[in-house]
Amino acid sequence: ASETAQVKRMAFSGGGFMNMGASQFAGDQFALASQGQHDGPDSGGRKQSSKTETVRNVTIRQVLRDNMDSSSDVYTVDGIELQLMTLVGRIIQQTETSACITYTLHDGTGSMGGMLYVNDVKEDELNRTRSDLRVGNYVRVFGVLRLDQEQNISFQSYKTRPVTDFNEITYHNLQVMFQRLHLKQGAPPQGGMVVPAMQAGGMPQAPQGTGMMAAPALAGGSLADQLMALYHSPDVMCLQQGIHINDIMAKLKQSGANYSMDQVKETVEMLVNEAQLYSTVDDDTHRAC
């Protein structure tokens, strides 16, 4: 199966940063369903954790500092097990074979090698991936740590996307600090600073005022575009368990759109396959990645 297919089936996680604002960040929070323990060709000889996994924002320096001499079966950052992670950096080297694209990512704190399997990727998606992973480009990477053939720390990416607004680099570094402090010191006190939600593309949204939010006025475009606008709206992003497809249908009708349930379900499934949405408590409830 393709690497994108590996993130198709996702499960809601109540741990991590869900209860203190970080659940609002599009692209920074998603959880993969447990796959059990196994030793495979991509595991670097380490057993994979069998627990539900939550993405953590990290820097390369953190990863290398805490795992360079590690011989245990798990990777850690700040003494806490690191499962799925996200990095933001610039590609400084890239090579490609028929099976995978290997590249080196530099994030300002250090550099590390990574790989993305492409042997089952469709041609149009492969062309987009090649374009995204060109030397000199800035990208956001979602993936897991592994050992390469020389037993060096590297990563296997499940999803990459280009950074189109360089404020996202600063935003990522702020999330690194925010999540580290939360894991070490706990959630901020009531009345503390509220971190804004992110809009599509990874940038913070401007405050929308207080009180109940009406369904957003949807811009034109395809049904997929309108759905992503809904899933990225502040009143949906703040829902820890996501939103049920029936409520999405109600919001579409409220905004004047006229689609059938079959059309919406088909498009939602497509967005899940593209790792833009993931299911949470059931197959009809989703959140934005």
C-alpha positions as CSV (number, residue, x, y, z in Angstrom):
1,A,0.0,0.0,0.0
2,S,1.1,3.6,-0.6
3,E,2.5,5.8,2.2
4,T,-0.6,8.0,1.9
5,A,-2.7,4.9,2.5
6,Q,-0.9,4.3,5.7
7,V,-2.4,7.5,7.1
8,K,-5.8,6.8,5.7
9,R,-7.1,5.1,8.8
10,M,-6.7,7.3,11.8
11,A,-8.2,7.3,15.3
12,F,-9.0,10.0,17.9
13,S,-6.6,10.3,20.7
14,G,-7.6,11.9,24.0
15,G,-4.0,12.4,25.1
16,G,-1.3,14.6,23.9
17,F,-2.3,18.3,23.7
18,M,-6.0,17.9,23.2
19,N,-7.3,19.7,26.3
20,M,-5.3,22.9,26.3
21,G,-5.7,24.5,22.9
22,A,-3.3,22.5,20.7
23,S,-6.2,20.5,19.3
24,Q,-7.1,23.6,17.3
25,F,-4.0,23.4,15.1
26,A,-4.7,22.1,11.6
27,G,-1.9,20.0,10.3
28,D,-0.2,19.6,13.7
29,Q,-2.5,17.1,15.3
30,F,-3.6,13.7,14.1
31,A,-3.4,10.1,15.4
32,L,-2.8,6.8,13.6
33,A,-4.7,3.7,14.7
34,S,-2.6,1.2,16.5
35,Q,-0.8,-1.3,14.2
36,G,0.6,-3.5,16.9
37,Q,4.3,-4.2,17.4
38,H,6.4,-5.4,14.5
39,D,9.9,-5.4,13.1
40,G,9.8,-4.5,9.4
41,P,12.2,-3.2,6.8
42,D,11.4,0.4,7.8
43,S,11.6,0.0,11.5
44,G,15.4,0.2,11.8
45,G,15.4,-2.9,14.0
46,R,13.3,-1.2,16.6
47,K,9.9,-2.4,17.7
48,Q,7.2,0.0,16.9
49,S,4.9,1.3,19.7
50,S,1.5,-0.3,19.8
51,K,-0.3,2.6,21.4
52,T,-2.3,5.3,19.7
53,E,0.0,8.0,18.5
54,T,-0.2,11.8,18.5
55,V,1.9,14.1,16.4
56,R,4.5,16.3,18.1
57,N,6.2,19.3,16.7
58,V,10.0,18.9,17.1
59,T,13.3,20.3,15.8
60,I,16.1,18.1,14.4
61,R,18.4,19.2,17.2
62,Q,16.0,17.9,19.8
63,V,15.7,14.5,18.0
64,L,19.5,14.1,17.5
65,R,20.4,15.3,21.0
66,D,18.1,12.8,22.8
67,N,18.6,9.7,20.5
68,M,22.1,9.8,19.3
69,D,23.3,7.2,21.8
70,S,20.0,5.5,22.4
71,S,19.9,1.7,22.2
72,S,16.3,1.2,23.5
73,D,13.3,0.2,21.4
74,V,11.7,3.6,21.4
75,Y,12.7,7.2,20.5
76,T,12.3,10.0,23.0
77,V,12.4,13.8,23.1
78,D,12.8,15.5,26.6
79,G,12.4,12.0,28.1
80,I,9.0,11.6,26.6
81,E,8.3,8.9,23.9
82,L,8.2,10.3,20.4
83,Q,5.8,8.6,18.2
84,L,4.7,10.6,15.1
85,M,6.4,13.9,14.6
86,T,6.3,16.9,12.3
87,L,9.4,18.9,11.1
88,V,9.7,22.1,9.0
89,G,12.8,22.8,7.1
90,R,14.7,23.3,3.8
91,I,15.7,20.5,1.5
92,I,19.4,20.6,0.9
93,Q,19.9,17.3,-0.9
94,Q,17.7,14.9,-2.8
95,T,18.0,11.6,-4.8
96,E,15.3,9.4,-6.3
97,T,14.9,5.7,-7.1
98,S,12.0,3.8,-8.5
99,A,10.9,3.0,-4.9
100,C,11.6,6.1,-2.9
101,I,12.8,9.7,-2.7
102,T,15.6,10.2,-0.2
103,Y,16.5,13.7,0.9
104,T,18.2,15.7,3.6
105,L,16.3,18.3,5.6
106,H,17.8,21.3,7.4
107,D,15.7,23.2,9.9
108,G,18.2,25.7,11.2
109,T,19.1,23.6,14.2
110,G,20.6,20.7,12.3
111,S,20.2,18.3,9.4
112,M,18.8,14.8,9.1
113,G,18.1,12.4,6.2
114,G,14.7,11.2,5.4
115,M,12.8,9.0,2.8
116,L,9.4,8.9,1.2
117,Y,8.3,5.7,-0.5
118,V,6.7,6.4,-3.9
119,N,6.6,3.0,-5.6
120,D,2.7,2.8,-5.4
121,V,2.1,6.6,-6.0
122,K,0.1,7.6,-9.0
123,E,2.0,9.5,-11.7
124,D,0.3,12.9,-11.1
125,E,0.8,12.7,-7.4
126,L,4.4,11.6,-7.9
127,N,5.1,14.7,-10.1
128,R,3.7,16.9,-7.4
129,T,5.8,15.2,-4.8
130,R,8.9,15.7,-7.0
131,S,8.1,19.3,-7.3
132,D,7.6,19.7,-3.6
133,L,10.8,17.9,-2.7
134,R,13.2,19.9,-4.9
135,V,16.5,21.1,-3.4
136,G,15.9,24.6,-1.9
137,N,12.3,24.1,-1.1
138,Y,10.9,24.5,2.4
139,V,8.5,21.7,3.4
140,R,6.5,20.4,6.4
141,V,7.1,16.7,7.0
142,F,5.0,14.2,9.0
143,G,6.7,10.9,9.8
144,V,8.5,8.6,12.3
145,L,12.1,8.1,13.3
146,R,14.1,5.2,12.0
147,L,17.6,4.0,11.7
148,D,19.1,4.0,8.2
149,Q,21.5,1.4,6.8
150,E,24.4,3.0,8.5
151,Q,22.5,3.0,11.8
152,N,22.2,6.8,11.8
153,I,19.0,8.5,13.0
154,S,16.8,9.4,10.1
155,F,13.1,9.6,9.4
156,Q,10.5,8.0,7.2
157,S,7.9,10.5,6.0
158,Y,4.2,9.6,5.5
159,K,3.2,13.0,4.2
160,T,5.0,16.1,3.0
161,R,3.6,19.5,1.8
162,P,5.3,22.7,0.7
163,V,5.6,25.7,3.0
164,T,3.9,28.5,1.1
165,D,4.0,31.2,3.8
166,F,7.3,31.5,5.7
167,N,5.5,32.6,8.8
168,E,4.8,28.9,9.2
169,I,8.4,28.3,10.1
170,T,8.1,30.7,13.0
171,Y,4.8,29.2,13.9
172,H,6.3,25.7,14.0
173,N,9.1,26.8,16.3
174,L,6.5,28.4,18.6
175,Q,4.6,25.1,18.7
176,V,7.8,23.2,19.6
177,M,8.2,25.4,22.6
178,F,4.5,25.4,23.5
179,Q,4.2,21.6,23.4
180,R,7.5,21.1,25.3
181,L,6.3,23.4,28.1
182,H,2.9,21.7,28.2
183,L,4.4,18.2,28.5
184,K,6.9,19.3,31.2
185,Q,4.7,21.7,33.2
186,G,1.1,20.9,32.3
187,A,-1.7,23.0,30.8
188,P,-1.7,26.7,31.4
189,P,-4.0,28.1,34.1
190,Q,-7.5,29.2,33.4
191,G,-7.6,32.6,31.8
192,G,-4.1,32.0,30.3
193,M,-3.2,32.9,26.7
194,V,-5.4,31.2,24.1
195,V,-3.5,30.0,21.0
196,P,-5.4,30.9,17.8
197,A,-6.6,28.2,15.4
198,M,-4.9,27.7,12.1
199,Q,-6.5,28.3,8.7
200,A,-5.9,26.1,5.7
201,G,-2.2,26.4,4.7
202,G,-1.0,26.4,8.3
203,M,-1.3,30.0,9.4
204,P,-3.1,31.4,12.4
205,Q,-6.6,32.8,11.9
206,A,-7.5,36.3,13.1
207,P,-9.8,36.4,16.1
208,Q,-13.4,36.1,15.2
209,G,-15.0,37.7,18.2
210,T,-17.0,35.9,20.9
211,G,-20.2,34.0,21.1
212,M,-21.6,31.3,18.9
213,M,-20.3,31.3,15.4
214,A,-22.6,31.0,12.4
215,A,-21.8,28.7,9.5
216,P,-19.0,30.4,7.5
217,A,-19.8,32.0,4.2
218,L,-18.3,29.6,1.8
219,A,-16.2,30.8,-1.1
220,G,-16.8,29.2,-4.5
221,G,-14.8,26.3,-5.8
222,S,-15.3,22.6,-5.7
223,L,-17.1,20.7,-3.0
224,A,-13.8,19.6,-1.6
225,D,-12.7,23.3,-1.2
226,Q,-16.0,24.1,0.5
227,L,-15.7,21.1,2.9
228,M,-12.1,22.0,3.8
229,A,-13.3,25.6,4.6
230,L,-15.9,24.1,7.0
231,Y,-13.4,21.7,8.6
232,H,-10.9,24.6,9.1
233,S,-13.5,27.0,10.5
234,P,-12.9,28.0,14.2
235,D,-16.1,26.5,15.6
236,V,-15.2,23.1,14.0
237,M,-11.5,23.2,14.8
238,C,-12.2,23.6,18.5
239,L,-14.1,20.4,18.6
240,Q,-11.8,17.7,20.1
241,Q,-13.6,14.8,18.5
242,G,-14.3,16.6,15.2
243,I,-17.7,17.0,13.5
244,H,-20.2,14.5,12.3
245,I,-21.1,14.4,8.6
246,N,-24.7,15.2,9.4
247,D,-23.6,18.5,11.0
248,I,-21.5,19.2,7.9
249,M,-24.5,18.7,5.7
250,A,-26.5,21.1,7.9
251,K,-23.7,23.7,7.6
252,L,-23.6,23.3,3.8
253,K,-27.3,23.8,3.6
254,Q,-27.2,26.8,5.9
255,S,-24.6,28.4,3.7
256,G,-26.7,27.9,0.6
257,A,-24.9,24.9,-0.9
258,N,-27.0,22.1,-2.3
259,Y,-25.2,18.7,-2.3
260,S,-26.5,15.2,-1.7
261,M,-25.2,13.1,1.2
262,D,-23.6,10.6,-1.3
263,Q,-21.7,13.5,-2.9
264,V,-20.5,14.7,0.5
265,K,-19.5,11.2,1.7
266,E,-17.6,10.5,-1.5
267,T,-15.7,13.8,-1.2
268,V,-14.9,13.3,2.5
269,E,-13.5,9.8,1.7
270,M,-11.3,11.4,-1.0
271,L,-10.0,14.0,1.5
272,V,-9.3,11.2,4.0
273,N,-7.3,9.3,1.3
274,E,-5.3,12.5,0.6
275,A,-4.6,12.8,4.4
276,Q,-6.4,16.1,4.6
277,L,-9.0,14.7,7.0
278,Y,-9.0,11.8,9.5
279,S,-11.8,10.0,11.2
280,T,-12.1,10.2,15.0
281,V,-14.8,8.5,17.1
282,D,-16.5,6.8,14.1
283,D,-16.3,6.6,10.4
284,D,-18.6,9.6,9.9
285,T,-16.9,12.0,12.3
286,H,-13.7,13.8,11.1
287,R,-11.2,16.5,11.8
288,A,-8.8,18.3,9.6
289,C,-5.1,17.2,9.6
